[in-house]
Every structure is written in structure tokens, then in C-alpha cells.
Amino acid sequence: MKLFNVFEDRHYVYLVFELCQGHDLEDIGGAPLSLSSVGFIMDKLLKALRYLHEQCIVHRDVKPSNLVLKNRDVPLENNAIKLIDFGMAGRCTPGQKSLKTVGGTPFYVAPEIWRRDMYDEKCDIWSAGVTMYELLSTVLPFAGEDVAEQSMLVTTEDVTFDYYTWKNIDSGTKDFIKQLLTKDPDKRVSAGAAHQHEWIRFHVPTSSAEGQQHVDVMNSKMCDNMTAFGSKSRFEKAAITLVAHLLDDSEIQDLQLAFEALDTDGNGKLNLQEIQQALKETKVSANLQEVFEKVGFNGSSEIEYSTFIASMMDQKFYHKQEHLWRAFKAIDQDNNNCITVQQLSQALKHLDGSGAPVSSEEIQSIMQKSDTDGDGLISFEEFSTLICGSPAAANRKAQPKLNQRCSTFE
């Protein structure tokens, strides 16, 4: 779920998230869901967890009530599912059981947490298994009368499928759930392996026909768009990527579908082979590998989702004053209507995803190109000229209404 802005007053911090008008999955109707519906949900959930775990982030409170539908009155399979509530999330150390906080919603907490063991991201997989079990049957695999009984059941009892709703569910589905609900976290399947499991592949096509149609349409302009984006400076690419992040899903739906169709391994990133496969039917004269490396911020061998959207979206989105203003204010965190050298350095450090320090030479180069009046600051007009090539988008100054501190890249 996207976080757009953070506002502060003397007493509170206000988090502004994207609007999700659908209900959560705990309130989806009270009846068991079909295998195809649960397959759709688990595909999205495991893909999200895979991405989070690769970023060394553990959610620690995965459950149906934290999975929310983006749109109201839209069928599940045509909707977007958002993972929310990172209030218990934490960072883990790759390859180590580095977490020890005891917490979560008891019915969904993994055995290793109940045992007070050190644990890792595999606790999310257990919670995903409980969620899948519940969505298919409307009951929980382990439901104690109190915390002590819940702890005992989760740590000592094996999962069973005795409830009547399981009678017509195949053994393959039950076996997949058992892999998610393996008590030993070292033997429990990872998010990536679970997402690539044959059960997911059977119940969810790797790329929808609609998504493939968007890829086919994009073939003719994909390389040109990426080449144009790759030729921009690091700061321009960062600013345009920020605009892409701030757009509503409805504005970039075609690109989202295309990305999902291109992302054949479902890891939330695109590699050169996946792009080459999409362009195999076209006559591309450019050096695709060189273009691909320039699109990323640091010559990366993979392109993140936000970078793909930024490199492929129509210029009209980042030429709009309202979109430019939101991106500008996300960098201008002290609300002074200008970007300082320090803010520029901080933005570049975090927006490209690497967190690497930015050299003084690069900052100086960007300031020389952007700061046309030589006052050592980048105004909104100068920012607009840099991104759009002219200050036209900034002719009508937008005025802030609140004291704003955007934490998009904090």
C-alpha cells in the first residue's frame, strides 16, 4: 500500500495512504472461497512477501484483515490486493535468525515465535499458510481458547483437514498448505519457492492474455522509451521515478499489466532476458544491453517495478504541474519551496534504492545544470525546467496548505 505524504502538527503525525475503497479479506463474505480465488490471492500475497523478504523486511502480521481490495464493487480477480499495516514489521539480517520480538495476531503467529526462538522471515510464510487455510474453509487450522492453548496447539499439533469444507478439496492443495505450515522454519518453504510452486502455477496463469496484449502493443515503443529515459541524468530519473510512485494505480494500469506479463519469474524485477523475450518479434537496432543498463541508476542487472513504470510512462504524466509539484515537495522536506544541496543529496541517495553516498562532483554537476539563477537552490520553476525542458508546467505556482514532511524516501 502506497504512502504518499506525512503531515505534522504539534500533537500528531498524519500518514496519507492511497485510498482503498474495497473491504479486507476477513470481510469477504463469510463463505469459503473457490480455489481459483484463493490462487489469485496467494499469488499476489506470496509475490509481495518475496519482494519484502528480498529487501530484508519481515511483515510479522500477515492475516486476511491486512489484505485489502483496492476498488469497491469490482470482482476479486479484476481487483488489486494491497498488503497493509506494517506496524509490526521489522528488518532481518540475510541468512540469519536475527529477530526476537514476540508479537503478532495469536491465531497467525508461527511456532518459532511461540517458542521464543530467534526467527527470520519464514514466520510470514506460516501466517500466509494460516490465511490460505482460513480463506478456503472459513475456519482456522489452530484455534485455542486462550493464549496458552493457542501456543500449545501451534507448537505441538499437526495441521488437519477435518472440517467438512475440506471434503471436496484436492490433496495437492492440502499438501501445499502443509508446506506453508511446516513447524520447522528451516524446512518451511520460502516465499520465492512457494510462489514458484506448481500449485500456484496451475491455479494462476503466469501472464494473463490481457497483460500479454499490452506487451505486444508496447513492443514498438519499449526500446525508444527506455533509451530516452536512460539518457537522462540520475537526478532526472530519480524525479521521474518519484512521479511514477505517486501516481494512482488507475493511471498506469496498462503498464502494470505489461510488467506482470514481462516478469515471468514473478520476483518483482525485470532482467535483460525477460525484456529480450518481449522484444524478440521486433527489429531492435539499438544495443539492448546497453539501453537496459542505462535505465537503472547504477548499471544494475535488474530493473525495479517503479523504474520500469517511470521509463515507460507517457511524458504527459511528469509534465503535469500537479504531479511535478508532489514530486518536488517530496524532496523539499523542510517546506521552504526550494531544494537545497543537502536535500538533493538525500533524495538521490534514497530514491535510487541503493542508499549509496552521492559524490560532491555529481551534486555540483546537477546544481550547475538546474540552478539557473545561481542562488545555490533549486526552485520549482528550475525543477520543472530540468524535468520537462521548459518552465511551462510551473507557470501557476502551487501553494502548500499544511506543514508537510514527506517520508517517501526516509
TAWOGI-V481887 format. One record per backbone hydrogen bond with DSSP energy under -1.0 kcal/mol. NH is the residue of the N-H (numbers start at 1). CO is the residue of the C=O. E is the energy in kcal/mol with one decimal. If there is no record, write none. Layout:
{{NH	CO	E} {NH	CO	E}}
This chain:
{{4	16	-3.0} {5	16	-1.1} {7	14	-2.4} {8	403	-1.4} {9	12	-2.1} {14	7	-3.8} {16	5	-2.8} {18	2	-1.8} {21	70	-2.3} {22	69	-1.4} {25	64	-1.4} {25	67	-2.1} {27	24	-1.4} {33	135	-2.8} {38	34	-2.5} {39	35	-2.5} {40	36	-2.0} {41	37	-2.1} {42	38	-3.0} {43	39	-2.2} {44	40	-1.7} {45	41	-2.8} {46	42	-2.8} {47	43	-1.7} {48	44	-2.2} {49	45	-2.7} {50	46	-2.4} {51	47	-2.0} {52	48	-2.6} {53	49	-2.9} {54	50	-1.9} {55	51	-1.2} {56	53	-1.5} {57	52	-2.5} {58	90	-3.1} {66	63	-1.9} {67	64	-1.7} {68	82	-2.7} {69	23	-2.1} {70	80	-3.0} {78	75	-1.5} {79	76	-1.8} {82	68	-3.4} {84	66	-2.4} {89	86	-1.1} {90	58	-2.2} {92	56	-2.1} {96	93	-2.3} {98	96	-1.3} {99	119	-2.4} {108	105	-2.8} {109	106	-1.1} {114	110	-1.7} {115	111	-2.3} {116	113	-1.3} {117	112	-2.4} {119	99	-2.5} {123	120	-1.5} {124	121	-1.7} {126	122	-1.6} {127	123	-1.8} {128	124	-2.1} {129	125	-2.1} {130	126	-2.2} {131	127	-2.2} {132	128	-2.5} {133	129	-2.4} {134	130	-2.5} {135	131	-2.4} {136	132	-1.8} {137	133	-1.3} {138	134	-3.3} {150	146	-2.5} {151	147	-2.5} {152	148	-2.0} {153	149	-2.7} {154	150	-2.4} {155	151	-2.0} {156	152	-1.7} {157	153	-2.1} {166	163	-2.3} {167	164	-1.6} {169	166	-1.5} {174	170	-1.4} {175	171	-2.6} {176	172	-1.9} {177	173	-2.1} {178	174	-2.2} {179	175	-1.6} {180	176	-1.6} {181	177	-2.2} {187	184	-1.4} {188	184	-1.1} {189	179	-1.1} {194	190	-2.6} {195	191	-2.4} {196	192	-1.5} {197	194	-1.1} {201	197	-2.1} {202	198	-2.2} {203	199	-1.9} {204	200	-2.3} {212	208	-2.3} {213	209	-2.0} {214	210	-1.6} {215	211	-1.7} {216	212	-2.4} {217	213	-2.1} {218	214	-2.0} {219	215	-1.3} {221	218	-1.4} {222	218	-2.1} {225	221	-2.8} {226	222	-2.4} {227	223	-2.5} {228	224	-2.3} {229	225	-2.4} {230	226	-2.8} {231	227	-1.2} {232	229	-1.5} {237	233	-2.7} {238	234	-2.2} {239	235	-2.6} {240	236	-2.6} {241	237	-2.4} {242	238	-1.9} {243	239	-2.0} {244	240	-2.3} {245	241	-2.1} {246	242	-1.7} {251	248	-1.6} {252	249	-1.1} {256	252	-2.2} {257	253	-2.4} {258	254	-2.1} {259	255	-2.6} {260	256	-2.3} {261	257	-2.0} {262	258	-2.3} {263	259	-2.5} {264	262	-2.4} {266	263	-1.3} {270	303	-2.3} {275	271	-1.7} {276	272	-2.9} {277	273	-2.3} {278	274	-1.5} {279	275	-1.6} {282	279	-1.7} {288	286	-1.2} {291	287	-2.3} {292	288	-2.9} {293	289	-2.3} {294	290	-1.7} {295	291	-1.5} {296	292	-1.1} {303	270	-2.8} {308	304	-2.3} {309	305	-2.5} {310	306	-2.4} {311	307	-2.5} {312	308	-1.5} {313	309	-2.0} {317	314	-1.7} {324	320	-2.6} {325	321	-3.0} {326	322	-1.7} {327	323	-2.0} {328	324	-2.8} {329	325	-2.7} {330	326	-1.4} {331	327	-1.0} {332	328	-2.4} {333	331	-2.0} {335	332	-1.3} {339	378	-2.2} {344	340	-2.5} {345	341	-2.4} {346	342	-2.4} {347	343	-2.6} {348	344	-2.3} {349	345	-2.1} {350	346	-1.7} {351	347	-3.1} {352	348	-1.1} {353	350	-1.2} {355	349	-1.6} {363	359	-1.9} {364	360	-2.6} {365	361	-2.1} {366	362	-2.3} {367	363	-2.6} {368	364	-2.4} {369	365	-1.8} {370	366	-2.4} {371	367	-2.9} {372	370	-2.0} {378	339	-2.0} {383	379	-2.6} {384	380	-2.6} {385	381	-2.2} {386	382	-2.2} {387	383	-2.1} {388	384	-3.1} {389	385	-2.0} {394	391	-1.6} {395	392	-1.6} {405	6	-2.6} {410	407	-1.4}}
